[in-house]
Amino acid sequence: MGSFDAFADVVPSDWHYYYIARAYDAGLVQGFGGYFRPNDPVTREEVAAMMARMGTILPAGDFSGFGDANAISDWARDYVYPAQRSGLMIDDEGLFRPNAHITRAEVATATNRTLGRVDSMEVLGTINVASLPNARHFPDVSESVCYFPSVLGAANNHRLTRGVNGNINWIEFVRN
């Protein structure tokens, strides 16, 4: 990769320089007035925009089902609706919470869904990956939280097949 200077606050000595440059070149990130703000928290609408720019989710549509549609930034409207409608960023209360900071677990879940990976506790139970000694686990992600399968699936290599409904069947856990 050659020189990259799209953002005034991203320089070649930054550990994230290459990754931000690749995301920019792929059209996933656009920045804010010449800045990327690499150390700022990311909002849910910003992640929705990145997921939509991957080109794998539904086109924009009606906002009538959103209890907080008026809080969505104008620039994000064409991205938030398809992310919600596609089930990438679901809120049980019918809210999108566009300006709320997104958690790592929500990003892992949305990314898996964007890539068509639908892991579930039922699938994980068939291979019992949670009890494998070399599986990557996180002490703050318990099996009782809804995003556990997505985080475990994203953190551990495995061979899989995909069912017609998009669910993933883990065939084998691959130890690193």
NUTI-610395 format. One record per residue: x, y, z of N, C-alpha, C, O, CB in turn; residue in three letters. Coordinates in steps of 0.001 Angstrom, whole numbers, plus 500000, padded with zeros to 6 digits. Atoms other than C-alpha are relative to their C-alpha. Glycine has a CB too. Layout:
# NUTI-610395
XYZXYZXYZXYZXYZALA ...
# end
This chain:
# NUTI-610395
500840498825500000500000500000500000500885501238500000501881501306500720499044499998501212MET 499254498749500073501255503463499111499620500943501122499088500533502154499770500674498665GLY 500294498976499007500861506674501007498494500231500104497773500172499108500718501310499649SER 501417499772499716497496507386502574499899501254500862500475501310501949499342498755500718PHE 500079498749499233496585510900503721498592500592500020498428501811500054500967501018499425ASP 501382499520500016492783511110503704499592500677501300498702501527501297499066498858499719ALA 500390499474498693492618511952507420501194500647500693502268500050500769499413498883500882PHE 498917499266499338494713514530509270500445499343501300501568499568501751499565501421500278ALA 499675500608498707494620512457512471500381498522499895500344497807500895498828500146500935ASP 499534501373500211495829509147510973501336500086499256501387500493498096498936499137499189VAL 498659499891500576499578508955510336500644498620499920500260497711500655500882500962500835VAL 499391501320500218501818506095509140500551499325501253500638498097501277501097500130499015PRO 499464500630498790503274505517512623498904499443500923499218498749501890500843501003500766SER 501115500524499196499808504723514074499819498509499741499925498070498596498687500761499683ASP 500186501439500166499172501006514687498795499705499094498755498661498442499815499324501374TRP 501228500222500763495775501387512976500041500598498589499066500483497847498833500578500753HIS 499873499310501288497034503299509905499591499115498825498739499502498026501429500476499805TYR 500262500909501117496958500333507503498523499595499944497930499568498866500884498749500116TYR 501386500463499964493503499153508631499025501103499605498062500855498880499657499481501389TYR 500864498866500349491909502588508355500151500322498516499167500621497840500342501250500867ILE 499768499754501425493516503097504943499260498981499142498651499343498134501501499960499686ALA 500714501056500746492109499763503727498496500210500052497813500057499039500349498612500561ARG 501439499748499871488643500574505078499585501205499160498516501202498549499620500227501478ALA 500274498817500809488790503976503399500025499649498513499119500023497768501023501110500305TYR 499882500403501406489963502506500081498821499132499557498404499189498400501311499244499778ASP 501145500864500305487108499978500250498676500757500054497630500201499721499957498828500970ALA 501221499195499926484602502800500795499177499773501252498020500190501310499155499726498816GLY 500755500299498779483594501620504274499958501165500970498983501307501708500593498803500689LEU 499951498851499097484632504775506168500236501262499180500909501232498149501114499822501079VAL 499874498738500714484427508415505109500601501105500851501113502087500314498661500432499494GLN 499446498984499123485529510395508132499072501188500202497917501185499774501305500474499455GLY 500771498826499618484375513784509388500828501250499717501682501619500523499585499934501498PHE 499288498772500317485674516908507666501506499843499958502228500717500438499648501043500985GLY 498564500233500104489105515429506960500613499302501197501831499135501259500690501284499794GLY 499518500695498806489369513622510311499298498652500129498150498493499716499768500859501270TYR 500567501322499741488803509995511274499544499851501450498604499105501727501019498920499665PHE 500261500071498556488727510459515073500206498560500511499276497958501048498549500488500318ARG 499754501407499691490384507063515727499838499613501463499660498432501761501357499649499572PRO 500118500331498579490158507282519513498628500302500582498408500104501777501037500744500777ASN 501353499705499528486504508357519742499164498723500041499392497812499245499324501055499096ASP 500933501132500039483779505872520653499198500038498699499013501103498110499043500026501231PRO 500776500118501230481736504644517685498522499890500357498158499209501316500461498771499161VAL 501439500063499745477967505145517521499371498883499177499967498375498227499327501351499676THR 500727501039500709475408502625516371499709500409498551499760499568497653498698499684500731ARG 500279499589501374474533504727513312501279500002499153501210499773497946499352501394499985GLU 498746500064500741478217504917512325500309498562499579500770498331498461501152500567500847GLU 499783501407500347478494501114512435498985499549498959499327498789498052499910499108501256VAL 501011500334501005475228500787510507500457500469498622500264499767497630498636500637500362ALA 499504499478501277476784502958507790501101499108499437501101498809498243500522501436500173ALA 498924500874500482479899500762507588499444498669499497499874498163498461501030499751501116MET 500579501274500408477804497593507417499255500162498673499353499303497797499050499461501093MET 500743499764501239475576499084504701500951500193498823500668499748497711499086501226500147ALA 499028499766501077478612500165502692500671498713499537501284498682498470501061500988500458ARG 499488501299500450479685496517502573499135499457498871499541498551498142500046498991501172MET 500869500366501109476746496176500198499247498712500156498831498122499159500778499924498795GLY 500645501302499809475156493123501773498635500094500662498041499067500990500885499112500821THR 501278499892499311472001494545503329498961500685499121499285501233498068500167500762501312ILE 501135499502500768468594495689502124500051501503499772500667502227500554498720499643500695LEU 500038498556500251467957499117500566499141500725501023498374500111501764499476500281498598PRO 500739499159499057466503501999502555498501499908499761498049499479498699500457501453499891ALA 501452500048500106462796502269503212499343500837501067499841501907501417499508498578500089GLY 500864499275499085460167503358505712500529499974501432500940498925501928498603499424499956ASP 499536499891498620461147504602509187498865499901501015499094500115502205500734501303500191PHE 501149499942499093457654504244510675500105499037501176499474499277502205498742499711499239SER 499891500970498916458633501239512825501032500363501052501239499599501994500327498667499440GLY 498960499599499077461354503141514664499435500976501016498924502033500642501184500619499251PHE 500465499103498953460407504678517991500864501229500162500415502222500734499932499274501292GLY 499093498856499862463409507013517803500536500458498646501679500903498547501164499643500924ASP 499581499615501354463539507749514056500445501452499927501333501787499143498869499766499015ALA 499629498579500026463749511488514764501398500253500545501931501347500356499000500811500792ASN 498658499828499440467100510947516536501098499563499023502281499776499284500125499212501299ALA 499029500475500977468780509428513466500499501188499184499702501960498651499379498910499075ILE 499403498899500756471185511860511798499602499908498522499439498816497980501542499987500145SER 500388499976501415470247512949508270500951499174499135500509498435498256499958501440499490ASP 499032500715500825473473511534506829499882498487500156500288497746499261501407500442500350TRP 500033501433499686472770508113508426498693499323499611498606498096499657500240499798501467ALA 501321500584500261469130507612507398500021498872498972499354497855499161499059501073499533ARG 499979501035501039469919505613504259500747498745500434500707497728499741500629500548498740ASP 499257501153499494472087503269506336499296499328501176499308498102501289501395500424500415TYR 500604500546498779470174502835509596498806499119499691498692498021500235499578501125500932VAL 501189500802500279466909501607508155500354498613499480499853497629500023499114500713498996TYR 499696501359500465468411498733506139500712499142501045500519497926501077500846500070498760PRO 499329500778498952470605497705509076498986499447500985499089498296501411501039500862500740ALA 501049500459499083467564497507511339499107498979499303498811497921499860499155501195500511GLN 500919500875500737465327495929508694500636498646499697499940497631499673499561500670498696ARG 499303501245500310467954493303507851500301499171501243500798498050501134501284500301499270SER 499762500726498767468193492293511515501442500063500478501841499282501342499603498584499822GLY 498597499916499590471827493360511853500157500628501372501038500250502144500796500793498984LEU 499863499248498746471264495696514773498620500105500631497923501106500471500623501428499758MET 501346500134499467468164494640516642499916500558501411500815500354502227499566498541499985ILE 500294499511498656466699496393519677498621499469500367497652499719499650500059501582500081ASP 501262500614499595463959494526521548498898501002500280497724500634500303500217499163501210ASP 500991498975499676462222497813522366499540500786498777498790501751498923500566500951501024GLU 500377499291501210461814498923518728500752501306499817500316502179499067498534500266500008GLY 499179498798500120464518501565519110501306499655499311501782498522499376500268500629501384LEU 498695500217500614467693501988517152501123500561500858502249500067500796500041500629498618PHE 499014499318499162469520504249519643501201500438499151502328500024499424500461499076501161ARG 498969499676500984471524505842516783501258500641500559502349500403500042499432500895498990PRO 498831499291499473473825507991518904500614499328501221501561499845501814499622501410500350ASN 499417500758498891474479505406521605501302499372499535501430498982498374499017498911500520ALA 498752500684500330477984503997521702499705498520499851498924497951500614501095500248501087HIS 500233501417500262478070500496520325501048499184500755502188499620500913500048499693498466ILE 499067500854499269479663497661522269500737499079499030500302498883497896499257499172501073THR 499258500949500818482247495237520934499128498788499653499207498257498545501279499550500730ARG 500883501140500239479672492458521292498986500322498907498692499471498068499274499599501295ALA 500947499605501043477177494392519158500694500050498637500102499659497631499371501370500332GLU 499255499959501257479856494956516494500269498579499504500100498298498317501331500772500177VAL 499753501393500401480789491246516491498723499370499453498759498671498440500533499172501196ALA 501274500561500440477122490297516164499588500577498655499211499826497756498913500262501039THR 500377499366501268476397492834513395500912499551498869500447499330497751500043501525500131ALA 499060500451501024479545491795511516499683498574499572499643498275498379501444500090500514THR 500360501380500338478644488113511719498731499964499161498654499229498177499813499161501276ASN 501255499978500760475127488890510505500219500569498609499623500079497650498934500819500738ARG 499697499428501313476488491052507664500652498966499097500393498931497894500912501224500144THR 499307501033500762478674488148506577499163498731499832499628497745499261501308499658500674LEU 500877501157500140475718485755506772500279498888500983499870497747500764500105499466498633GLY 499692500992498959476992483964509870498988500124501117498964501128501829501444500184500549ARG 501017499980498956474132483100512190500293498862500962499815497743500780498560499878499403VAL 499696501002498987475511481253515181498922500032501071498306501071501307501398500239500620ASP 500998500075498938473212480101517946500493499060501086501436498297500876498633499528499447SER 499626500906498906473444478309521280499739498549499611500477497658500031499224500351501285MET 500288501361500433471858475248519663501151499452499162501576498310499337498688499955499204GLU 498889500418500844474618475118517065501246499767500841501938498764500668500277501048498913VAL 498819500156499153477330475655519664499891498759500873500890498085501123500197501237500874LEU 500200501162499149475820472949521849500311498693499302500679497717499956498597499975500498GLY 499749501243500725476240470360519100501479499644499991501825498467499885499487500110498575THR 498572500282499975480014470701519222500592500258501384501729499876501659500723500843498952ILE 499576499675498636480262471930522831501320500762500009502216500466500799500131498725500833ASN 498784499213500112482905474467521837500302500758501293501465501041501582499885500972498838VAL 499792499216498779482409476332525111500868499266501012501509499900501850498664500348500631ALA 499202500750499026484104473517527031501356499557499449502124498916500166499227498786500464SER 498713500398500559487057472999524679501119500819500628501002502040500738500005500166498469LEU 498952499290499251490300473878526466500711501100499211501153502082499808501017499017500474PRO 499276499000500772491858475844523586499097501061499382499580501928498654500782499326498922ASN 500914498991500544488762477864522695500241501338500696500504501390501898498518499556500167ALA 499860498662499417489050481602523208498709500348500721497624500323500140500333501070498905ARG 501138499590499173486758482682526020500294501364500583501449501783500661499713498967501131HIS 499851498693499391486166486033527614499240499991501318498053499667501337499488501130499056PHE 500652500093498693485409486279531340498762500887500135497908500628500983500981500360501073PRO 501150499107499905482915489098530745498915499682498976497993500475498791500449501426499830ASP 501021500427500954480907487196528095499521498622500437500153497610500134500555499975498522VAL 500519501273499498478801484514529740499078499358498963498592500025498050499247500208501334SER 500875500730500920476775481852527937498559500484500062497766500151499181500049498520500303GLU 501387499561499853473592483542529147499660501260499213498487501619499113499706500233501441SER 500298498771500739473958486714527058499723499675498535500280498725497985501169501009500119VAL 500461500300501359472359486882523611501114500025498968501007499359497938498935500975499598CYS 498938499885500995475596487768521831501114498971500204502088498980499451500583501393500036TYR 498975501010499744477625484846523282500362499190498748501548499050498445499528499063501093PHE 499629500797501180477371482698520108500769500807498956501702500291498341498756499413499363PRO 499310499174500990478450485584517868501432500293500416502345500238499592499249501305499783SER 498654499703499516481427486485520040500865498741499945502005498795499483499952500563501443VAL 499236501245500020482530482859520428500312499574498563501418499120498268499227498887500729LEU 499790500351501399482067482232516703501032500882499322501814500406498498498703500081499253GLY 499043499070500601484065485333515768501407499796500551502386500085499863499555501439500239ALA 498693500118499338486892484523518200500671498645499807501835498479500171499843500258501466ALA 499455501350500135487402480856517310499868499493498570498806499598497957499295499041500960ASN 500032500590501339488325479213514020499216498697500041499330497907500979501437499757499463ASN 500765501229500087485973476477512925499603499737498551499486500658497743498757500070500900HIS 500534500382501298484840474557509872498490499904500167497986499524501224500624498641499477ARG 501452499936499855481167474880509111499302499682498697499906499658497625499575501369500491LEU 500898500040501150478279474280506787498897500992500295498646501337501450499428498547499732THR 501077499026499817475450476696506224498686499367499573498564498842498466500273501304499192ARG 501327500513500302471821475607506395499238500960499104499664502097498902499222499749501282GLY 500788499158500903469145476956504059499460501256500695499194502259500033498843499196499422VAL 500498498852499254467947479314506806501116500944500444500855501913501157499227499528501204ASN 498866499155499639471418480836507206500703499570501272501788500066501576499548501406500148GLY 499345500465498782472174479025510448501263499240499656501344498548498641499056499119500825ASN 498710500644500196475696477766510766500059498731500831499654498712501993501157500951500370ILE 499760501249499287476499474203511705501504499825500119502207499645499124499338498776499271ASN 498570500196499776479908473889513275500300498524499794499711497669500455500435500476501434TRP 499605501387500240481513470728511917501175499649500906501245498556501469500369499773498506ILE 498780500289499263484818471031513685500589501290500545500640502303499847501019499273499108GLU 499266498898499398486582473382516075501448499852499563502000498755499651499862500010501572PHE 498625500038500473490033474257514700500881500669501036500783501877501254500143500691498615VAL 499121499440498973492643474716517396501143500743499341501693500291498337500541498894500930ARG 498895499185500535495242477403516760501302499620500649502343500194500329499733501494500208ASN 
# end
